[in-house]
Amino acid sequence: MSGNEKNDRPSYPLNWLSAAEQVEGYGRGLFSPCEVLEASLARIEDVNPVLNAFCLVDAEGARKAAEASAERWRAGRPLGGLDGVPVAIKDLTPTAGLRTAFGSRLFRDHVPSEDAVVVERLKTAGAVVVGKTTTSEFANASVTDSPLTGVTRNPWNPGRTSGGSSGGSAVAVATGCVALAEGSDMGGSVRIPASFCGVVGLKPALGRIPFGILPNLYDPLAHHGPIARTTADAFAFLCATSGPDDRDPLSLPADPDLALPMAGDPRGLRIGFSPDLGFQSVEDDVAENALSTARDLERQGALLTEVDLALTPELYDAGYKMFAVNIHECYGRFERDHAAELDPTLLQFFDLARSLSAAELAHTQIVLSDGWRKIARIYETCDALLLPTMPRTATPVGRTEFDYSGTDDRGRAIFFDMTLPFNLFGRLPAVSVPSGLGRDGLPTGLQIVAGRHRERLALSIATTVHDSAAWTGRLSRLGPWTLPPAGGKLDD
């Protein structure tokens, strides 16, 4: 924690402290959870009118929770490692007594009576829920543009998307509204906005954090994960929320490895690097930044090797089909009576789902099986795989993943993201950290994918290449923001 002297308060606004720094300050009596919360609420007021990170702010409830936390700290009895830390919860994730609209006009008045497991566990650790963050409708898109709550814009350039579907959570963290936010990831929805906004986003192994919030409890793509400005905060979130729960039949047993501190020495680690998944079109500056960051590991003693994953575009075709069928089975029933109120991107997924035969859907499992055999061979000789998180920097507001297809002039396949395969291979944890700035001045991301169930390894590697202080400095200098001209052209 920085300050003029050892016992001084920090010399910068409390809302820019990491969760770990906040907890340290509470323990030393430098400031209280109430003070940090007020700094958070004030920052939300500055950020939200243009960027639209939050669709609901519960100032009254958060103040009560912060006061209770302050009393626990005064008594020397904090609940856990997140006691008094303001956090934000995605609008997809149920919160007892707080509207959870799923980004949908159809649920504008929906107030759950129970918390999701992840929210319940954050509260048990003492975290202070400040509000709900914007998401695309039913988290269906890789950008955040909700029919109910609007567009969430990128703090680096409001003409660009924040990414999605956890875009509100990423912007809340990137702008210093909160140190930690919850997201959900069904095809990259934590890692995509983390990459676009210059923060850390973790997709744990499938089942590590119990999900259980969808009508289909057996969705093989769905994960909760943290968005943070530091890898240590992401790890603290993971430790507080992981472990089995019968509300999610896919939830994993407790991992004793998470009780250990993150390792900080990459010497001897075998790292595979793929610039393009073997088939994707990737912007040159994005690939160069990813390789440069991977070289940092090599300079620290890791054994870096470029690998050929031998994957094909057919993997994405299978993934889109799986996602389309899953989201149609959860929400397709609303189309008959409410099509005009639904997000057009959601309707495109419904159309895709209805077009599929049982044989086509069964074939996706064969494609995934072939892909897994190829990926599994990589982990026979590598401890982790590194690659860009996204093939480009943040895309213009108004575009979706359906606008990115075909091939480039080198015959490489064009897709929106490079994250979907690691939902299809869901037991592989994947974390995105900033890798630099592109030619347009926007963040690029590096994706670190560890072997099955090895979240601690993924975050340990991320820690060695992520300079959280430098990136927090960059983020804190962003703004003030103005909206692009109404009716103006997309920012290319």
PLY file of the C-alpha trace (Angstrom):
ply
format ascii 1.0
element vertex 492
property float x
property float y
property float z
element edge 491
property int vertex1
property int vertex2
end_header
0.00 0.00 0.00
1.49 3.33 -0.99
1.53 6.39 1.26
3.82 9.14 2.48
4.81 7.19 5.56
4.24 3.64 6.73
1.11 4.41 8.73
-0.36 7.03 6.38
-3.49 6.62 4.36
-2.81 5.97 0.68
-2.05 9.02 -1.40
-4.54 8.12 -4.12
-8.35 7.66 -4.03
-9.57 4.69 -2.01
-11.62 3.37 -4.93
-8.38 2.58 -6.81
-7.06 0.29 -4.07
-7.03 -3.41 -4.80
-9.20 -5.65 -2.64
-6.06 -6.86 -0.86
-5.02 -3.26 -0.13
-8.48 -2.43 1.16
-8.41 -5.37 3.58
-4.90 -4.46 4.69
-6.04 -0.90 5.38
-9.02 -2.06 7.42
-6.79 -4.28 9.51
-4.37 -1.43 10.20
-7.15 1.01 10.97
-6.14 3.41 8.18
-9.68 3.73 6.86
-13.00 1.93 7.12
-15.22 -0.05 4.76
-17.68 2.84 4.92
-15.07 5.23 3.51
-14.11 2.87 0.71
-17.76 2.34 -0.16
-18.41 6.07 -0.38
-15.44 6.43 -2.73
-16.89 3.60 -4.81
-20.36 5.13 -4.97
-18.94 8.53 -5.92
-16.91 6.96 -8.71
-19.98 5.15 -10.04
-21.75 8.52 -10.30
-18.87 9.84 -12.40
-18.56 6.81 -14.66
-22.05 5.52 -15.25
-23.76 8.33 -17.22
-21.56 7.69 -20.27
-20.14 4.17 -19.90
-23.20 2.42 -18.37
-21.37 -0.12 -16.23
-24.19 -0.46 -13.68
-27.87 -1.09 -14.33
-28.71 -0.91 -10.61
-26.93 0.62 -7.61
-28.02 -0.38 -4.10
-26.46 2.44 -2.09
-28.69 1.92 0.94
-28.09 -1.83 1.19
-24.36 -1.39 0.55
-24.08 1.22 3.30
-25.71 -1.12 5.79
-23.36 -3.94 4.79
-20.31 -1.64 5.00
-21.33 -0.45 8.47
-21.67 -4.05 9.63
-18.24 -4.81 8.19
-16.72 -1.77 9.90
-18.08 -3.00 13.23
-16.53 -6.44 12.66
-13.16 -4.88 11.90
-13.36 -2.70 15.02
-14.08 -5.83 17.05
-11.21 -7.71 15.38
-13.58 -10.33 13.93
-13.65 -9.98 10.12
-15.54 -12.67 8.28
-12.91 -13.40 5.68
-10.44 -12.07 3.18
-13.00 -9.93 1.37
-14.72 -8.37 4.41
-15.71 -4.81 3.54
-14.62 -4.99 -0.11
-17.18 -3.46 -2.51
-18.09 -5.90 -5.29
-20.42 -5.80 -8.28
-22.65 -8.63 -9.49
-23.66 -9.23 -13.09
-27.33 -8.74 -13.96
-27.55 -12.41 -14.99
-26.75 -13.62 -11.46
-29.61 -13.72 -8.90
-29.34 -11.41 -5.89
-31.92 -11.68 -3.10
-33.98 -8.50 -2.86
-32.21 -6.81 -5.81
-33.69 -6.77 -9.28
-32.10 -9.30 -11.60
-33.50 -8.62 -15.05
-31.04 -10.72 -17.12
-30.71 -7.66 -19.37
-34.24 -8.36 -20.63
-37.37 -6.23 -20.91
-39.34 -9.35 -20.02
-37.80 -9.41 -16.52
-37.67 -5.69 -15.78
-39.57 -6.27 -12.52
-37.98 -9.57 -11.46
-36.63 -9.57 -7.89
-35.18 -12.94 -6.75
-35.81 -14.21 -3.24
-32.47 -16.05 -3.02
-28.86 -15.35 -3.86
-26.92 -17.43 -6.35
-24.26 -19.59 -4.68
-21.48 -17.26 -5.83
-23.22 -14.23 -4.30
-24.01 -16.12 -1.12
-20.34 -17.04 -0.71
-19.11 -13.51 -1.41
-21.42 -12.20 1.30
-20.28 -14.94 3.68
-16.72 -13.65 3.12
-17.94 -10.15 4.05
-18.00 -8.58 0.59
-20.27 -5.56 0.13
-22.55 -5.80 -2.93
-22.89 -2.32 -4.41
-25.12 -3.17 -7.36
-25.73 -5.02 -10.60
-23.72 -4.65 -13.80
-25.08 -4.51 -17.31
-25.14 -7.55 -19.57
-26.54 -8.50 -22.94
-29.96 -10.16 -22.81
-29.63 -13.54 -21.09
-25.85 -13.09 -21.57
-26.30 -14.12 -25.20
-23.70 -11.92 -26.91
-19.99 -11.20 -26.91
-20.74 -7.48 -26.59
-22.87 -5.73 -23.96
-25.93 -4.15 -25.55
-29.15 -4.86 -23.68
-32.67 -4.07 -24.91
-33.48 -3.07 -21.32
-30.36 -1.41 -19.97
-28.52 -0.25 -23.08
-24.94 -0.26 -24.36
-21.91 -0.52 -22.10
-19.04 1.45 -23.59
-15.29 0.98 -23.38
-13.46 3.36 -21.02
-10.51 3.53 -23.44
-12.78 4.75 -26.24
-16.57 5.11 -25.76
-17.08 4.44 -29.46
-15.88 0.90 -28.88
-17.59 -1.95 -27.08
-16.66 -3.08 -23.60
-16.99 -6.66 -24.80
-19.51 -9.03 -23.35
-21.48 -10.41 -21.96
-19.89 -9.31 -18.66
-19.06 -5.90 -20.08
-20.57 -3.96 -17.21
-18.46 -5.88 -14.71
-15.25 -5.26 -16.67
-15.94 -1.53 -16.96
-16.83 -1.30 -13.25
-13.39 -2.70 -12.40
-11.43 -0.89 -15.12
-12.80 2.51 -14.03
-12.19 2.05 -10.31
-15.83 1.70 -9.30
-15.00 -1.60 -7.58
-11.91 -3.72 -7.16
-13.77 -6.96 -7.90
-16.76 -7.93 -9.99
-18.49 -11.20 -10.75
-19.01 -12.31 -14.30
-20.24 -15.37 -16.13
-18.48 -16.99 -19.05
-20.19 -19.28 -21.59
-17.95 -18.57 -24.56
-15.54 -15.96 -23.27
-17.86 -13.53 -21.48
-15.37 -12.85 -18.66
-12.18 -12.94 -20.74
-13.46 -10.95 -23.73
-14.35 -7.79 -21.77
-11.26 -8.21 -19.58
-9.11 -8.14 -22.71
-10.95 -5.21 -24.29
-10.86 -3.14 -21.07
-7.32 -3.88 -19.83
-8.09 -5.90 -16.70
-7.79 -9.49 -15.42
-10.53 -12.04 -16.09
-10.61 -15.69 -14.99
-12.71 -18.54 -16.32
-12.13 -21.28 -13.75
-12.51 -24.96 -14.53
-16.10 -26.00 -15.15
-17.77 -26.53 -11.78
-15.06 -24.89 -9.68
-17.48 -22.11 -8.69
-20.97 -23.64 -8.54
-23.23 -22.22 -11.25
-26.76 -23.55 -10.96
-28.57 -20.40 -12.16
-29.80 -21.62 -15.56
-32.89 -23.72 -16.26
-30.45 -26.35 -17.57
-28.18 -27.42 -14.69
-26.08 -29.51 -17.07
-24.96 -26.72 -19.40
-21.33 -27.68 -20.17
-20.28 -24.14 -21.14
-21.31 -22.06 -18.11
-18.84 -20.68 -15.56
-18.77 -17.89 -12.98
-15.49 -16.01 -12.75
-13.89 -12.90 -11.27
-12.86 -9.70 -13.02
-10.19 -7.74 -11.16
-7.25 -5.37 -11.59
-4.82 -7.79 -9.92
-4.31 -11.52 -10.12
-4.18 -11.68 -6.30
-7.72 -10.29 -6.10
-8.95 -12.78 -8.70
-7.39 -15.56 -6.63
-9.06 -14.27 -3.44
-12.43 -14.25 -5.20
-11.85 -17.81 -6.43
-10.88 -19.05 -2.96
-13.96 -17.44 -1.38
-16.44 -18.85 -3.89
-15.17 -22.29 -4.95
-16.21 -25.67 -3.58
-19.08 -28.10 -4.11
-22.77 -27.33 -3.74
-25.71 -29.56 -4.58
-27.45 -26.69 -6.37
-24.93 -27.38 -9.16
-24.60 -31.08 -9.99
-21.44 -30.32 -11.99
-19.68 -28.57 -9.09
-16.22 -29.85 -8.21
-14.85 -31.02 -4.85
-12.82 -28.54 -2.85
-9.29 -28.10 -4.23
-6.61 -28.18 -1.51
-4.25 -26.47 -3.96
-6.24 -23.25 -3.51
-5.22 -23.15 0.15
-1.63 -22.53 -0.97
-0.29 -19.10 -2.01
0.25 -18.46 -5.68
3.72 -19.38 -6.89
5.90 -16.58 -8.22
8.72 -18.42 -9.95
8.15 -19.69 -13.51
11.57 -21.34 -13.84
11.28 -24.75 -15.45
7.63 -24.37 -16.44
6.94 -25.75 -19.90
4.94 -23.15 -21.81
3.36 -23.72 -25.21
2.60 -20.65 -27.33
0.06 -20.55 -30.13
-0.33 -17.27 -32.00
-3.59 -18.20 -33.69
-5.15 -21.49 -32.43
-3.76 -22.96 -35.64
-6.30 -21.40 -37.99
-7.45 -17.93 -36.93
-6.87 -14.53 -38.44
-5.14 -12.42 -35.76
-4.12 -8.77 -36.06
-0.34 -8.42 -36.20
-0.06 -6.07 -33.21
-2.19 -8.38 -31.07
-0.03 -11.39 -31.92
3.18 -9.42 -31.35
2.05 -8.25 -27.90
1.07 -11.79 -26.91
4.44 -13.17 -28.01
6.33 -10.35 -26.27
4.53 -11.11 -23.01
5.24 -14.82 -23.41
8.92 -13.93 -23.91
8.84 -12.28 -20.48
8.21 -15.72 -19.03
11.06 -17.15 -21.04
13.41 -14.47 -19.69
12.33 -15.51 -16.18
13.30 -19.12 -16.82
10.23 -20.72 -18.38
10.73 -23.08 -21.32
8.79 -21.52 -24.20
7.90 -23.46 -27.35
5.58 -22.52 -30.19
3.02 -25.29 -30.66
0.69 -26.30 -33.44
-2.70 -27.08 -31.93
-3.94 -28.60 -35.21
-7.46 -27.30 -34.48
-9.84 -26.26 -37.28
-12.68 -23.78 -37.82
-15.09 -26.70 -37.44
-14.55 -26.37 -33.68
-16.17 -22.92 -33.71
-19.04 -24.17 -35.83
-19.69 -26.85 -33.22
-19.41 -24.36 -30.37
-21.89 -21.93 -31.87
-24.34 -24.77 -32.42
-24.00 -25.94 -28.84
-24.44 -22.45 -27.45
-27.43 -21.77 -29.70
-29.23 -24.94 -28.66
-28.55 -24.34 -24.97
-29.78 -20.75 -24.96
-32.81 -21.65 -27.06
-33.80 -24.39 -24.64
-33.51 -21.95 -21.72
-35.25 -18.93 -23.27
-36.68 -19.82 -26.68
-40.17 -20.12 -25.20
-40.36 -16.32 -24.99
-40.05 -15.78 -28.73
-43.61 -16.70 -29.67
-45.25 -13.87 -27.72
-42.38 -11.41 -27.24
-40.16 -11.52 -30.34
-40.35 -7.75 -30.85
-38.98 -7.15 -27.35
-36.00 -9.50 -27.66
-32.43 -8.74 -28.70
-31.95 -9.41 -32.46
-28.72 -11.29 -31.71
-30.64 -13.61 -29.40
-33.14 -14.26 -32.18
-30.27 -15.18 -34.52
-29.15 -17.82 -32.05
-32.74 -19.11 -31.81
-32.88 -19.39 -35.61
-29.62 -21.34 -35.64
-30.89 -23.71 -32.95
-34.09 -24.46 -34.83
-32.19 -25.17 -38.03
-30.21 -28.04 -36.50
-31.06 -31.70 -36.80
-30.39 -34.19 -34.04
-27.65 -35.68 -36.18
-25.95 -32.30 -36.59
-26.06 -31.69 -32.86
-24.66 -35.15 -32.16
-21.85 -34.44 -34.60
-20.71 -31.50 -32.46
-19.69 -34.02 -29.80
-17.49 -35.82 -32.30
-15.86 -32.51 -33.29
-15.26 -31.66 -29.63
-13.84 -35.11 -28.96
-11.39 -34.77 -31.82
-10.39 -31.30 -30.58
-9.89 -32.53 -27.03
-7.57 -35.31 -28.17
-5.41 -32.69 -29.91
-5.41 -30.34 -26.91
-4.69 -33.18 -24.47
-1.54 -34.02 -26.41
-0.28 -30.47 -25.87
-0.53 -30.92 -22.10
1.59 -34.07 -22.25
4.59 -31.81 -22.85
3.37 -28.40 -21.63
2.18 -27.13 -18.25
0.23 -24.29 -19.80
-0.76 -22.85 -23.16
-0.47 -19.14 -24.03
-2.26 -17.36 -26.87
-3.99 -14.05 -27.55
-7.32 -13.63 -25.77
-8.88 -11.84 -28.73
-7.74 -11.56 -32.35
-8.21 -7.77 -32.27
-8.76 -4.82 -29.95
-12.22 -3.65 -28.92
-14.65 -3.55 -31.83
-16.97 -0.64 -32.69
-20.22 -0.30 -30.77
-23.05 -1.75 -32.83
-21.28 -4.84 -34.11
-21.70 -8.38 -32.81
-19.95 -11.70 -33.26
-22.14 -12.37 -36.31
-20.31 -9.55 -38.12
-17.02 -11.48 -38.01
-16.82 -14.42 -40.42
-15.19 -15.60 -43.62
-11.46 -15.58 -44.32
-8.75 -12.93 -44.57
-6.41 -12.33 -47.51
-4.12 -15.09 -46.19
-6.92 -17.63 -46.05
-7.14 -17.53 -42.25
-10.58 -17.92 -40.64
-12.13 -14.78 -39.14
-13.91 -15.16 -35.81
-14.79 -12.64 -33.11
-12.88 -14.28 -30.26
-10.22 -16.84 -29.29
-11.94 -17.84 -26.04
-14.73 -20.22 -27.05
-12.55 -23.38 -27.32
-11.81 -23.22 -23.59
-15.50 -23.34 -22.76
-15.83 -26.34 -25.03
-12.88 -27.83 -23.11
-14.36 -26.50 -19.89
-12.13 -28.22 -17.35
-9.19 -26.11 -18.55
-9.00 -22.86 -16.54
-8.17 -19.78 -18.59
-7.17 -16.30 -17.43
-6.79 -13.16 -19.54
-4.27 -10.48 -18.59
-3.34 -7.32 -20.50
-0.47 -7.86 -22.93
0.01 -4.29 -24.15
-1.62 -1.68 -26.34
-2.51 -2.10 -29.99
-1.73 0.36 -32.74
-5.04 2.08 -31.98
-4.06 2.62 -28.32
-6.53 0.04 -27.01
-5.62 -2.93 -24.77
-4.71 -6.35 -26.07
-4.90 -9.51 -23.98
-2.89 -12.67 -23.34
-4.82 -15.83 -22.50
-3.15 -18.33 -20.16
-4.71 -21.80 -20.21
-3.48 -24.28 -17.63
-4.09 -28.02 -17.51
-7.25 -29.51 -16.08
-8.37 -27.95 -12.78
-5.11 -26.02 -12.32
-6.43 -22.51 -11.60
-3.63 -21.74 -9.17
-1.04 -22.45 -11.87
-2.86 -20.27 -14.42
-3.03 -17.35 -11.99
0.55 -17.89 -10.82
1.78 -17.58 -14.41
-0.44 -14.55 -14.91
1.10 -12.91 -11.84
4.60 -13.13 -13.28
3.67 -11.23 -16.47
1.06 -8.74 -15.21
2.27 -5.41 -13.83
-0.89 -4.48 -11.93
0.51 -1.16 -10.70
1.35 0.00 -14.22
-2.05 -1.02 -15.59
-3.94 0.52 -12.69
-2.01 3.71 -13.39
-3.10 3.64 -17.03
-6.69 2.93 -16.10
-6.85 5.67 -13.48
-5.88 8.27 -16.10
-8.76 7.40 -18.47
-11.67 9.82 -18.83
-13.56 12.05 -18.55
-15.81 10.58 -21.20
-18.32 11.92 -23.68
-20.76 10.06 -25.85
-19.98 9.74 -29.56
-22.14 11.97 -31.79
-25.69 10.67 -32.21
-26.05 8.90 -35.53
-22.32 9.10 -36.19
-20.39 6.43 -38.05
-19.00 3.42 -36.30
-15.52 4.07 -34.92
-13.33 1.92 -37.16
0 1
1 2
2 3
3 4
4 5
5 6
6 7
7 8
8 9
9 10
10 11
11 12
12 13
13 14
14 15
15 16
16 17
17 18
18 19
19 20
20 21
21 22
22 23
23 24
24 25
25 26
26 27
27 28
28 29
29 30
30 31
31 32
32 33
33 34
34 35
35 36
36 37
37 38
38 39
39 40
40 41
41 42
42 43
43 44
44 45
45 46
46 47
47 48
48 49
49 50
50 51
51 52
52 53
53 54
54 55
55 56
56 57
57 58
58 59
59 60
60 61
61 62
62 63
63 64
64 65
65 66
66 67
67 68
68 69
69 70
70 71
71 72
72 73
73 74
74 75
75 76
76 77
77 78
78 79
79 80
80 81
81 82
82 83
83 84
84 85
85 86
86 87
87 88
88 89
89 90
90 91
91 92
92 93
93 94
94 95
95 96
96 97
97 98
98 99
99 100
100 101
101 102
102 103
103 104
104 105
105 106
106 107
107 108
108 109
109 110
110 111
111 112
112 113
113 114
114 115
115 116
116 117
117 118
118 119
119 120
120 121
121 122
122 123
123 124
124 125
125 126
126 127
127 128
128 129
129 130
130 131
131 132
132 133
133 134
134 135
135 136
136 137
137 138
138 139
139 140
140 141
141 142
142 143
143 144
144 145
145 146
146 147
147 148
148 149
149 150
150 151
151 152
152 153
153 154
154 155
155 156
156 157
157 158
158 159
159 160
160 161
161 162
162 163
163 164
164 165
165 166
166 167
167 168
168 169
169 170
170 171
171 172
172 173
173 174
174 175
175 176
176 177
177 178
178 179
179 180
180 181
181 182
182 183
183 184
184 185
185 186
186 187
187 188
188 189
189 190
190 191
191 192
192 193
193 194
194 195
195 196
196 197
197 198
198 199
199 200
200 201
201 202
202 203
203 204
204 205
205 206
206 207
207 208
208 209
209 210
210 211
211 212
212 213
213 214
214 215
215 216
216 217
217 218
218 219
219 220
220 221
221 222
222 223
223 224
224 225
225 226
226 227
227 228
228 229
229 230
230 231
231 232
232 233
233 234
234 235
235 236
236 237
237 238
238 239
239 240
240 241
241 242
242 243
243 244
244 245
245 246
246 247
247 248
248 249
249 250
250 251
251 252
252 253
253 254
254 255
255 256
256 257
257 258
258 259
259 260
260 261
261 262
262 263
263 264
264 265
265 266
266 267
267 268
268 269
269 270
270 271
271 272
272 273
273 274
274 275
275 276
276 277
277 278
278 279
279 280
280 281
281 282
282 283
283 284
284 285
285 286
286 287
287 288
288 289
289 290
290 291
291 292
292 293
293 294
294 295
295 296
296 297
297 298
298 299
299 300
300 301
301 302
302 303
303 304
304 305
305 306
306 307
307 308
308 309
309 310
310 311
311 312
312 313
313 314
314 315
315 316
316 317
317 318
318 319
319 320
320 321
321 322
322 323
323 324
324 325
325 326
326 327
327 328
328 329
329 330
330 331
331 332
332 333
333 334
334 335
335 336
336 337
337 338
338 339
339 340
340 341
341 342
342 343
343 344
344 345
345 346
346 347
347 348
348 349
349 350
350 351
351 352
352 353
353 354
354 355
355 356
356 357
357 358
358 359
359 360
360 361
361 362
362 363
363 364
364 365
365 366
366 367
367 368
368 369
369 370
370 371
371 372
372 373
373 374
374 375
375 376
376 377
377 378
378 379
379 380
380 381
381 382
382 383
383 384
384 385
385 386
386 387
387 388
388 389
389 390
390 391
391 392
392 393
393 394
394 395
395 396
396 397
397 398
398 399
399 400
400 401
401 402
402 403
403 404
404 405
405 406
406 407
407 408
408 409
409 410
410 411
411 412
412 413
413 414
414 415
415 416
416 417
417 418
418 419
419 420
420 421
421 422
422 423
423 424
424 425
425 426
426 427
427 428
428 429
429 430
430 431
431 432
432 433
433 434
434 435
435 436
436 437
437 438
438 439
439 440
440 441
441 442
442 443
443 444
444 445
445 446
446 447
447 448
448 449
449 450
450 451
451 452
452 453
453 454
454 455
455 456
456 457
457 458
458 459
459 460
460 461
461 462
462 463
463 464
464 465
465 466
466 467
467 468
468 469
469 470
470 471
471 472
472 473
473 474
474 475
475 476
476 477
477 478
478 479
479 480
480 481
481 482
482 483
483 484
484 485
485 486
486 487
487 488
488 489
489 490
490 491
